[in-house]
Amino acid sequence: MRSIAPFLSILVLVQAELLVDTKSGNFGLEDDVQFLFKWNSLSNFLSLDDELKKNVELINLKTINNENFKCAVPINTDNQLNFDQSSESDLNRIHTSSLLSEFHQRKLCSYRIESYWIYELCHGNFVRQYHETKTAGKVIISGEYFLGYFDPTKQDPDYFKQSNDKLIPSISWKNLNGVKIPTYAVKYTDGTSCEILKDTKREITIFYACDEFGNDNIVGFEEISSCIYEMIVVSKWICAHPVYKIPEKVHPSISCFSDDDSLTKPLELIKIEAEQSALRADRNKVQMTNNAGQTFVVHYKRVEEEEQNEEKKIEEEVKVEKESSQVINDDAQKRVIKAFLDGQECLTGGTGWWKFEICFGKHVLQYHEDEKTKKRQTILLGTWNEANHIKWINSRPSKRPLESKIQRTHSSLLYSEGDKCDETNKHRLVEVKIKCIRGKANSAAVSLYLIEPYMCEYLLGVESPWLCDYVESVDANGLLEKQSP
């Protein structure tokens, strides 16, 4: 019999779940609650038959008040899925690959439409990423990548054998909307060549999740590393295999009782429960008497006065902190902007796999930085060349700053001669739009964004209240006097 003295130790022990991906062998620790505590008498435990007692392990538990309890912890709690209890012959009756083959015979395609890209999954055939534009009633594909093709010979087996020769279904666990779900992985390989990694082709894994009302919708897409993608699809066909149905969460119980049967629960727990019960009873009603002398009880739901005061206090503290640090923030922000415009500091932005960087008067690039090695994969979107900028702005008068400096809100610069774009056979280029945010000086913020309106042609926005002086100072070409030829 094991002994765990600190009360919190067992709480940590029972609230952790080790999750294993049967395909990749990856381990993940989930902090979801896995057990429910029940406080029983010793007589209740002794009344259990011997067979049930074999399925628990007794652990000594001591509270901070030195109260001694014994807790019966279930030995085998792996009842989330029941495939362990299935025989090999039962499992072999359902092959996921056969279900997949039947599904592929329907020759269906699913689509996911984003702001620029469209993703097309033709089940059992290919996955494609492309951009389309409509000109004069015609649809023109201006960019196209095949993320992979289906090859039945490159799929993992439906089942894996454990050391005890039991068959375990091939399951990949994914998180969807905060819920851990079992999925079936299908690989699509040998896609379009990757520009970032030489001699590497794009590939994608489709994770099929069970949904009885699913219509083969693409509910998730992510580039997990350069030219390696994942997609989650909810479908009905996979539900035919019981192990891919989203399991109902089961919380086994840990039953605890005192050594001498003198206590039902720890005294501190009894005290806490009593306080909570009293609060619940009192906080939702009030007795009132009207002018006529009638007394009645009003039930209501409110925020405790202490909580309201605490929230108000926090708001006031935050407000004071902002006011007291505003000058510092403003000065620091001004220094950042000045250093940026002087070419001494670079600004970075973006989320996800790819981020971007602009070094004023030098370059704009996209990059991914490895967390461990800190090495960068980069794509040069454009470099500063004044002659190219002048030629560009002369051909596009609408890009010139307004003549009235008071009415100006932005100024545009062209960064050209970026890396060669395979799809257009042209060099990448970026329009850098520097925008003055008037009337928001108190925000003391710099905002950046990067979009790709056309294939390999980008728009990078830099916005700040501290860019207004710059916007008002540029000439008709969008350049400061010292930049002019």
N, C-alpha and C positions, 0 to 999 in steps of 0.2 A: 504494500500500500504506500503510495507516494504522499508527500506532505508539501503543501505550498502555504507558507505563512501569510504573506501579505495578501489582503483581500483583492487588491487591484490586479495581482498577478493572474488570478484565474479569469478576471474579466478580459484581460488582454489575450489570454490563452484561448478563450472560447469565442472571441469575436473575430478571430482571424481565420481565413479560409485559403488554402493553397490550391490554386487553379492550374491544371496542367493541360497544355495544348497537345493532344495525342499525335498530331502530325509533326509539329516542329520540335516538341519536347521542351517548349518554353514554359517557364514557371512564372506565375503572377500571384501576388498576395492581395487578396481582397479584404477590406476592413468592414464588410457587411456583417450584420449580426447573424450568427449562425446557431445560437442556442438561446433558449428561454429558461430563466431560473424559476424553479418552483420550490416552495418551502413546505415540507411535509413533516409528519411525525415519524419517529423511529418505528413505531408499530406498523405504519403503512408500508415502509420498506421491508420489514420482516415478513409481512404477509404476502410478498411477491413469491411466485414459485421459483424454484432453483434455475429453471431454464432462462427466465428473464434476468436473473441476477448474473448469469454468465455473460450477458451482453453489456455489462457496465463495469466501470473501474471506480473503486472508492478512493477519493482524494480527501486528505485532511485539509480543512480550511480554518484559519484563525483570523478573527476580525481585529481591528485596532483596539477594541476593548477586551481583547483576550478571550472572546467567546469562541468555543470550539464547535465546529460543525463537520459533518462528513457529507460529501457530495458524490452522488452516483452519476458519473459521466459516461454517456454512451460510447462504446468502443468503436463501432462501425456506424458512421453517420453519412456515408456516401450513398444517400438515397435520393439525390437530386435527379439522377437518371437511373432507369432500371435495367440498362443493358447488361450490367454485371450479372444479373440474375438469369439472363437468357442463355439458353444452351447454344452450342455452335450450330446445330442444325436449324434452330429457330432463327438465328441471325442470318444464316445463308439463304433464307427464303426471300429476303429483300436485299437486292443489290442496288445501291444508289446510282451506279453507272448505267444500269438498265433503265431506271426511271429517267435519268438524264437523256439517254438516247431517244426514248419515246418523246420527251419534251422537244428535243432538237428536230425531230421529224416534222414538227409543226411549222418550222421555218419562220419564227417570229423575230422581230427586231424591237428593241426598247430604246428610248431616247431620253437624254437629259440635256436641257437647254439652259445655258448660262449666258451672262451678259455678252460674251464674245464667242466662246466656243460652244459647239454642239457635240455631244458624245452619242455615238450610235453603237449599240450592242446587238449584233445579229447572232442570236444564240446558236452555238454549234458551228459558227462560221468565222466571224472576225469582230474586232472592236476598233472603231474609227473615231478620231477627233478631227473636227474640221470647222472652218468658218465660211459662211456664205453671205453674199451680198446680192441684192436685187437691183438690176439696172435695166431700164426700159422693158420691164416685165419679164426679164430673164434672170434666172438664178445662177450666179457665178460662184464657184468654189475657189476661194482665194488662199486657202491654206488647208493642208490635209496631212494627217499622220495616222498610220495604222499602228495601234498599240499592241496588237497581237492577233494571231490566228489560232483557231482551235485544232489541236492534234491529239487524238485519243490515246496515242502511244506515250504521251508525255504527262499523263495524269497519275496521281498517287493511287494506290490500291484503296478499295472501299473499307478494308478492315486491316488492323494490325494485330499481331499475336503478342500477348504478354508472356512473361517468363513462365507463367503457369499454364500456357497454351490456350488461355481464354482469348476469344476474339473481341477486339475493341473497335467500334466504328471510327472511321476517320472523321474527326470533328475539329473544326477551327472555331475557337471562341472569339466573338467580336462584341464590342460595345456599341449598341444602337440606342440613341436617345437615353443614355444613362443606364440601360438594361443590358445585362450580360446574356448573350444568346448563342446557341450552337448553330454553326453554319457549315455548308459543304463547299469546299474550295475547288474551283475549276480554273486551270491555267490556259492562258492564251499567250503564245510565244512567237518569236521571229517577226516582230513588227518592223516598222520603219527604223532605219539606222539612227543611233543616238549621236547628236552633234557634239555633246559634251564628252562622252566616253568613246574613245576609238575602238573599233572592232566590236561594238556592243549594239544589240538591237533592243528595241523597246519590248516590254512584256507586261502583262497585267494578270492579276488573279481576281476572278469573280467569286464572291462569297454569297451563296444562295441561302437566304433565311426563310423559315417557314412563316407564312401568313395565310390563313384560310380564306381571307378576302383579298389577298395580294393579286396584283395584275401585272406581275413581272416588271414592277417599277424600279428604276435606279434611285436609291435613296441615299447613297453615299459614294463619293469619289475623292481620291486623294493620290497625290504623287509622293510616295513614301521615301523615295530617293531618286537620283537622276535617272529618268527614263524607266522607272519601276513604279507601277501603279496598282491601286486596289479599288475595287468597286463592290458595293453591297446592293444586292437585288432581292426584293421580297416576292416570293412566288408560292403558288398553291401546290405545285407538283412535288416539292421536296417534303411537304407535310405527309405524304404517303408513307414515309419512313418515320417510325415513332420516335427515334432518338433525336430527330431534328425539330420536333415540336418544342416550343418554348416551355420548359418545365415549370410547374407550379412550385413556388418556394416553400420548402418544408423546414421548419425550425424544430429540431429535436430539443428535448427538455433535459436540464440538469436538475435533479431532485436533491435538495439538501435538508438535513435534519441535525439537531443537536445531539451530542454524545449521550447525554442523560435524559433527553426528551423534555428538558425543562423549558426550553425556548422554542417558539415556533419560527421566529425570524430574529436576525440581529436587532438589538435595541435601537441602534442608530437608524436602521431602515424603517422600523416601526414609527419612530419619531418623525422621520421625513414624510412618510405616507400620511400620518395624522395631520401634519402641517399643510400638506397639499390638499387633503380632503377639506380642511377648514377653509382654505382659500377658495376652493371651488364652490363651497356652499355659500360664502358671504359676498363674493365679489360681483355676482351677477344679479343682485336684487337690493332694493332699498325700500324702507318703509317711509311713507309720506302722508301728511295730513293737509287737506285743503281748507279753504276759508270757512266751509260749512261744518268743519269739525269731523269730516269723514276721513278715516284712516285706511290706507290701502298699500299694497306691496307692488312695486314696479320691478319687473325683471328686465335686465338690460345687459348689453355686452360693452365693455369699455376697456380702455388702456389704463393700467394702474397709474395713479398720480405720480408715484415715484418714478415710473418709467418715462412719463411725459416730461417730468423735470429733468431727468437724466438726459433724454434726447435733446431738450432745449439747451441744457448745459453744454452738451457736446457740440451742438450747432454754434453756440456762442464762442466756444473755445476755438473751433475751426475758423470762424469768422475773424476772431482776433488774431489767430495765427497767420491767416492770409494777409490781413491788413498790416501786421507787423513785419511780414517778410516780403511784402509787395515790392518795396524799393530794391531789396536784394535780388528778388527774382527778375525785376525789370532790368537792373544793371547787368545781371548775369546774361539775360536774354539778348540785350543789346551787344554785349561782348561776343556772344556766339554768332550773331548776325554779321557783325563787323568782321570777325575772323573768317566767316564763310565768304563774304564778298571780297575780302582781301586774298582769298585763295589759301588761307592758312589752316582752315578747318573744313572737313567734309561732313555733309549731313546724310544720315541713313534712314531708311524707312522700310515698310513692308512687313508682312507676317507670313507664316507658312514656310515652305521649303526655300523659296526664292525671296531674297531681300534685294534692295537696290541702294545705290550710293551716288551722290552727286558731289563732285569737287568743282566748285565754281571756277570757270575759266580753264578747266582741265578736261574732265571727262564725266560721263554717266555710265554706270555699269550695273548689271544684275549679278548677284553672287549667292553661293551657298557655302557656309563655313562649317567644316566638320567640328563637332563639339569636342572631340578628344584631341585631334591633331592640330586644330585651328587652321588647317589648310583650306584654301578657297578654290571653288570652281567658279569661274567668272565668264560672263558674256558682255563684251563691250558694246553698249548701245549707241555711243556717240562720243566724239571728242570735239573740243572747241577749235574752230577755225573761222577767224573773222571774215575772211574773203568769202567762204561758203555761206556764212550767215548773211552778209550784205547782198549776195546774189539771190538768196532765198527770200529775203524780206522785200527786195525790189520787185520780185515776181508775185508777191502777195501783199499788196498795199493794206489789206484789212488787218494784217499782223502788226502794222506800225502803231506806236503809242498815240493816243489822242493828243491833238495840239494843245488843248487846255490842260495844264498840269493839275488843276483843281479837280477836273472830272476824270482824270486817269485812275484806273483801278488795277491795271496790270501792264506788264511788258513781257514780250516773248523773245527768246533766243534759240537759235538752231545749233544743236550739237550733231555733227554728221560724221561720216566715215567710220561707222562702227563695224563690228564683225560682219562678215558676209552672210546673208540670209539665203539658205538653200532654196527656199520656196519661191522667192522673187528674183533670185540671182542678183540682188542689189545689196549694198551696205546698209546696215541698220542706221536709223537716225531718230533724234529726239527733239521735240519742241519743249523747251523748258519755260514754263509760264510762271513768272514771279508776280505774285498778287499782293496788293495792299489791302489789309482788312481794317477798314476805318471804323471808329467808334467802339472798338473792342480792345483798347489798349490794356485794360485790366486783366485780360485773359493771359497776357504775357506768354503766348504759345506760338510754336512753329508747327504747321501742319504740312505733311507731304503725302502725295499720292502718285501712283504710276498706273496708267492704263494703256492699252494697245488698240487704238481705234481701227488701224489697218495692219495687215501682216507686216511685222518687223518695223512699223512706224509707231512711235510712242509719244505720249504726252505726260510730262512730269510736272506736277504742280507744287510750288513752294509758296505757302501763305503765312503771313505774319503781320501784326500791327507795326513791327519794327522795319518792315520793308517799304513803308510808304515814302520815306525820304529818298530811297533809291529809285522808286517808280517815278517820282516827280522830277528827278535829276537827270534821267536818261534823255538822249537826243532823239531825233526822228527815226533813227535806226535801232533804237532800244539799247544804245550803248552809253556808258558814262564818257565824259569828255576825254579822260585819259585813255579810254579804249578806242576812241575814234581814229581812223586812219589819217 
